[in-house]
Amino acid sequence: TFQVRFAPNTTGLISGSMSVSHSGSGGPVQIALSGTGANSFPVGFGKSQLAGGQRTNPTSLQFGPDGRLYVATREGRIWAHTVARTSANHYGVTASEAIDAINAIPNHNDDGSLAPSVTNRIITGILLRGTPANPTIWVTSSDPRMAVANDTGLDTNSGILSRLDWNGSSWVRTDVVRGLPRSEDDHMTNGMALDTLTNVMYIGQGGSCNMGAPSLNFSFLPEHALTGAILSVNLAAIGNTTYDIPTLDDEDRPGTNDFNDPFGGNDGKNQARIVPGGPVQVHSPGWRNPYDVLLHTNGHLYSIDNGPNAGWGGPPIGAGF
């Protein structure tokens, strides 16, 4: 199976071919390709409220291949709305499905112990793929606790990339990557972009600090190996399994393999580390809190960042100044 990206720059029928070399007899296999470049049309935007679609603290939304509008919330629930046009610039929800599969992920404290009293997750990114009959939801989530200038004991290794597959009767969750960083405040594992040609997922990963140096309002947590970056995840290398990112050897826990790894970041002592050749890598460093990423057909990856909060912490001493 070959995946081909068609990005026309002219209108009308466009044809081409792909040549595939092989070790058998005869010359290369020639595969004919064709597509139609469509005219661009002016787009007009109007603002209207989606009747029946009000949800508390939405964080990410996207239409799925089944035509439904998927809305993730800070409380860890995903709503799938069937939307109908009632009149010009007026739309309403005719049916809704609540998806709670992510909230079934157990939370931990920063020492690795389970936190059964924390019964939900915070979702900061969803990406819809799959087919109309079998949609797939990629989800990033982490420990929901956060507080300014207060260490709540949340797991600073609680970031997880999950995949929800609809099998015709229920959503099946697979945790693909576990142990991604989580700040003590509101920087965490965020939006995603999938390169279908390489099967690589790009993820916006927030930093642990305001401007790179530990500070009071971020509970003095330092930056970690995978924080403040756009990460790349080689999904083909992971397959249909779970990849637990290897961590440092926590000096506060006995043994090389620390209790409940990769969870319990212990304020960086048990942080996830970069593994040369591993499936999770830093694709682009030097970000603060990139919330969404977009892969364009021109091959470029786009994101946008938020500047630091005044008085919330400065840069490390001598860091490029």
C-alpha positions as CSV (number, residue, x, y, z in Angstrom):
1,T,0.0,0.0,0.0
2,F,1.4,3.4,-1.0
3,Q,0.0,6.7,0.3
4,V,0.2,9.5,-2.2
5,R,-0.4,13.2,-1.3
6,F,-2.1,15.2,-4.1
7,A,-1.6,18.9,-3.8
8,P,-2.5,20.6,-7.1
9,N,-1.5,24.1,-8.0
10,T,-3.6,24.3,-11.1
11,T,-7.2,23.5,-11.9
12,G,-8.5,20.6,-14.1
13,L,-7.4,17.1,-14.7
14,I,-3.8,16.3,-13.7
15,S,-2.1,13.0,-14.4
16,G,1.1,11.4,-13.5
17,S,2.7,8.1,-12.7
18,M,4.7,6.3,-10.0
19,S,7.5,3.9,-10.8
20,V,8.1,1.1,-8.4
21,S,11.3,-0.9,-8.7
22,H,11.4,-4.5,-7.6
23,S,13.6,-7.5,-7.4
24,G,11.5,-9.7,-9.7
25,S,11.6,-10.1,-13.5
26,G,10.7,-7.3,-15.8
27,G,11.1,-3.6,-15.5
28,P,9.6,-1.3,-12.8
29,V,5.9,-1.4,-12.2
30,Q,4.2,1.8,-13.5
31,I,1.2,3.0,-11.6
32,A,-1.0,5.6,-13.3
33,L,-2.1,8.5,-11.1
34,S,-4.7,11.2,-11.7
35,G,-6.6,13.8,-9.9
36,T,-8.7,16.9,-10.5
37,G,-7.6,20.3,-9.2
38,A,-10.8,22.2,-8.2
39,N,-11.4,25.9,-8.5
40,S,-11.1,27.9,-5.3
41,F,-14.2,29.5,-4.0
42,P,-14.6,32.6,-1.8
43,V,-15.4,31.7,1.8
44,G,-17.7,33.9,4.0
45,F,-17.7,33.5,7.7
46,G,-20.7,34.1,10.0
47,K,-20.9,33.7,13.7
48,S,-23.7,31.7,15.3
49,Q,-24.2,29.7,18.5
50,L,-24.6,25.9,18.2
51,A,-28.0,25.2,19.8
52,G,-27.7,22.4,22.2
53,G,-23.9,22.2,22.0
54,Q,-23.0,24.1,25.1
55,R,-20.4,22.2,27.0
56,T,-18.3,23.3,30.0
57,N,-14.6,24.1,29.5
58,P,-14.1,22.9,25.9
59,T,-10.4,22.5,25.0
60,S,-10.3,21.1,21.5
61,L,-12.8,20.3,18.7
62,Q,-12.9,18.8,15.3
63,F,-15.3,17.2,12.8
64,G,-14.8,13.5,12.4
65,P,-15.0,11.3,9.3
66,D,-18.5,10.4,10.3
67,G,-19.6,14.0,10.1
68,R,-20.1,14.5,13.8
69,L,-18.5,17.3,15.8
70,Y,-16.2,16.0,18.5
71,V,-15.6,18.3,21.5
72,A,-13.1,17.6,24.2
73,T,-13.4,19.1,27.7
74,R,-11.2,20.0,30.5
75,E,-13.0,17.4,32.6
76,G,-11.8,14.5,30.4
77,R,-15.0,13.8,28.5
78,I,-15.4,13.9,24.7
79,W,-18.8,14.8,23.2
80,A,-19.7,13.6,19.7
81,H,-22.5,15.9,18.4
82,T,-24.6,15.3,15.3
83,V,-25.1,18.7,13.9
84,A,-28.0,19.8,11.6
85,R,-28.5,23.1,9.7
86,T,-31.9,24.5,10.7
87,S,-31.7,27.7,8.6
88,A,-29.2,30.1,7.1
89,N,-26.3,30.5,9.7
90,H,-28.3,28.5,12.3
91,Y,-27.2,25.1,13.5
92,G,-28.3,22.8,16.2
93,V,-27.3,19.5,17.9
94,T,-29.8,16.7,17.2
95,A,-28.0,13.9,19.0
96,S,-25.0,13.6,21.4
97,E,-22.7,10.8,22.6
98,A,-20.6,11.2,25.8
99,I,-17.3,9.4,25.5
100,D,-15.6,8.7,28.9
101,A,-12.9,6.3,27.9
102,I,-10.1,8.7,28.8
103,N,-11.4,9.3,32.3
104,A,-10.8,5.5,32.9
105,I,-7.1,6.2,32.9
106,P,-5.8,6.0,36.5
107,N,-3.9,9.0,37.9
108,H,-0.8,8.9,40.1
109,N,0.9,11.1,42.6
110,D,4.3,12.5,41.9
111,D,5.9,9.7,44.0
112,G,4.4,7.1,41.7
113,S,1.6,6.0,44.1
114,L,-1.9,5.7,42.8
115,A,-4.3,8.7,43.3
116,P,-7.7,7.1,43.4
117,S,-9.4,10.3,44.6
118,V,-8.5,12.0,41.3
119,T,-11.2,10.5,39.1
120,N,-10.9,12.5,35.8
121,R,-8.3,13.6,33.3
122,I,-7.7,16.8,31.5
123,I,-7.8,16.5,27.7
124,T,-5.9,19.2,25.7
125,G,-5.8,17.7,22.2
126,I,-7.9,15.5,19.9
127,L,-7.3,14.5,16.3
128,L,-9.9,12.6,14.3
129,R,-9.0,10.0,11.7
130,G,-10.4,6.7,10.5
131,T,-13.4,6.1,8.4
132,P,-17.1,7.1,8.6
133,A,-18.0,3.6,9.9
134,N,-14.9,3.3,12.2
135,P,-13.7,6.7,13.4
136,T,-10.4,7.0,15.4
137,I,-9.8,9.6,18.0
138,W,-6.3,10.5,19.0
139,V,-6.2,12.1,22.4
140,T,-3.6,13.8,24.7
141,S,-4.5,13.9,28.4
142,S,-2.8,14.3,31.7
143,D,-3.4,14.7,35.5
144,P,-6.1,17.3,36.0
145,R,-4.6,18.9,39.1
146,M,-3.0,22.4,38.8
147,A,-2.4,25.3,41.1
148,V,-0.4,28.5,40.9
149,A,2.6,28.6,43.4
150,N,1.4,25.4,45.0
151,D,2.7,21.8,44.6
152,T,-0.4,19.7,44.5
153,G,1.5,16.4,44.2
154,L,0.3,15.8,40.7
155,D,2.2,13.3,38.5
156,T,4.7,15.3,36.4
157,N,5.0,12.3,34.1
158,S,1.3,12.0,33.6
159,G,1.1,12.9,29.9
160,I,-0.4,10.2,27.7
161,L,-1.1,9.8,24.0
162,S,-4.1,7.5,23.6
163,R,-6.0,6.2,20.6
164,L,-9.8,5.5,20.7
165,D,-11.1,3.1,18.0
166,W,-14.8,2.6,17.4
167,N,-15.3,-1.2,16.8
168,G,-19.0,-0.9,15.8
169,S,-20.4,-1.0,19.4
170,S,-17.9,0.6,21.7
171,W,-14.8,2.7,21.9
172,V,-11.6,0.7,22.5
173,R,-8.8,2.7,24.2
174,T,-5.1,2.0,23.5
175,D,-2.5,4.1,25.5
176,V,0.2,4.5,22.8
177,V,2.8,6.6,24.7
178,R,2.9,7.1,28.5
179,G,5.2,9.2,30.7
180,L,5.1,12.5,28.8
181,P,5.9,15.6,30.9
182,R,3.3,17.7,32.8
183,S,4.0,21.1,34.5
184,E,2.7,22.0,37.9
185,D,0.5,24.6,36.3
186,D,-1.3,24.7,32.9
187,H,1.4,23.6,30.5
188,M,1.0,20.0,29.3
189,T,0.8,17.6,26.3
190,N,-1.3,19.5,23.7
191,G,-2.5,19.3,20.1
192,M,-1.3,16.9,17.4
193,A,-0.7,16.6,13.7
194,L,-0.3,13.3,11.9
195,D,1.9,12.8,8.8
196,T,0.1,9.9,7.1
197,L,2.9,9.4,4.7
198,T,5.5,8.6,7.4
199,N,3.1,7.5,10.2
200,V,4.7,10.1,12.5
201,M,2.6,12.1,15.0
202,Y,3.8,15.6,16.0
203,I,2.7,16.8,19.4
204,G,2.9,20.3,21.0
205,Q,4.5,19.8,24.5
206,G,4.3,22.6,27.0
207,G,7.3,23.7,29.1
208,S,7.5,23.3,32.9
209,C,8.4,27.0,33.5
210,N,7.4,30.5,32.5
211,M,10.6,31.5,30.7
212,G,12.9,28.5,31.3
213,A,14.0,29.0,34.9
214,P,12.2,27.5,37.9
215,S,9.9,30.0,39.6
216,L,7.3,30.3,42.4
217,N,4.2,30.4,40.2
218,F,5.3,27.1,38.5
219,S,6.1,25.5,41.9
220,F,9.9,25.6,41.1
221,L,9.7,22.7,38.7
222,P,12.7,22.7,36.2
223,E,12.5,22.1,32.5
224,H,12.7,18.4,31.5
225,A,14.3,16.6,28.6
226,L,11.0,16.5,26.6
227,T,9.4,19.8,27.8
228,G,8.9,23.0,25.8
229,A,9.1,21.3,22.4
230,I,7.2,19.9,19.5
231,L,7.8,16.1,19.8
232,S,7.7,13.5,17.1
233,V,6.3,10.0,17.7
234,N,7.1,7.2,15.3
235,L,3.8,5.3,15.4
236,A,5.1,2.5,13.1
237,A,7.8,1.7,15.6
238,I,5.3,1.4,18.4
239,G,2.6,-0.5,16.6
240,N,-0.5,-1.6,18.4
241,T,1.3,-1.6,21.8
242,T,2.1,0.8,24.6
243,Y,5.4,2.6,24.8
244,D,6.4,3.6,28.3
245,I,9.1,6.3,27.9
246,P,12.2,5.2,29.9
247,T,12.9,7.5,32.9
248,L,15.9,8.6,35.0
249,D,16.8,6.5,38.0
250,D,14.9,8.2,40.8
251,E,17.3,8.6,43.8
252,D,14.3,8.5,46.2
253,R,13.2,5.1,45.1
254,P,15.0,1.8,45.5
255,G,16.2,-0.2,42.4
256,T,16.9,0.8,38.9
257,N,13.3,0.3,37.7
258,D,11.4,2.7,39.9
259,F,8.1,1.9,41.4
260,N,5.2,2.4,38.9
261,D,7.4,3.7,36.1
262,P,6.9,5.7,34.0
263,F,4.6,7.5,36.3
264,G,5.6,9.6,39.3
265,G,8.0,12.2,37.8
266,N,9.0,13.3,41.3
267,D,9.6,16.9,40.2
268,G,12.1,15.8,37.6
269,K,14.0,13.2,39.5
270,N,12.1,10.5,37.6
271,Q,11.6,12.4,34.4
272,A,11.2,10.8,31.0
273,R,14.5,10.9,29.1
274,I,15.4,11.0,25.4
275,V,16.4,7.6,24.0
276,P,18.7,7.7,21.0
277,G,16.8,6.1,18.1
278,G,13.6,5.7,20.3
279,P,10.1,6.4,18.9
280,V,9.7,9.6,20.9
281,Q,12.1,12.4,19.9
282,V,12.4,16.2,20.1
283,H,11.5,17.5,16.7
284,S,11.7,21.2,17.4
285,P,13.0,22.6,20.8
286,G,12.7,26.0,22.3
287,W,8.9,26.5,22.7
288,R,7.0,27.6,25.7
289,N,3.5,26.1,25.4
290,P,2.6,25.3,21.7
291,Y,-1.1,24.4,21.9
292,D,-1.8,23.2,18.4
293,V,0.3,22.1,15.4
294,L,-0.7,21.8,11.7
295,L,1.0,19.8,9.0
296,H,0.4,21.6,5.6
297,T,0.3,19.9,2.2
298,N,3.4,21.9,1.4
299,G,5.3,19.7,3.9
300,H,5.7,22.5,6.5
301,L,4.7,22.1,10.1
302,Y,3.1,25.1,11.7
303,S,2.4,26.1,15.3
304,I,1.9,29.2,17.5
305,D,3.3,29.9,20.9
306,N,2.3,32.0,23.9
307,G,4.7,34.5,25.4
308,P,5.6,34.5,29.1
309,N,3.5,36.0,31.9
310,A,5.0,39.1,33.5
311,G,6.3,38.5,36.9
312,W,5.9,34.7,36.7
313,G,9.5,33.8,36.3
314,G,12.5,34.6,34.1
315,P,15.1,32.9,31.9
316,P,18.0,30.8,33.3
317,I,21.0,32.9,34.1
318,G,23.3,33.2,31.1
319,A,20.8,31.5,28.7
320,G,21.6,33.4,25.6
321,F,21.7,36.8,27.2
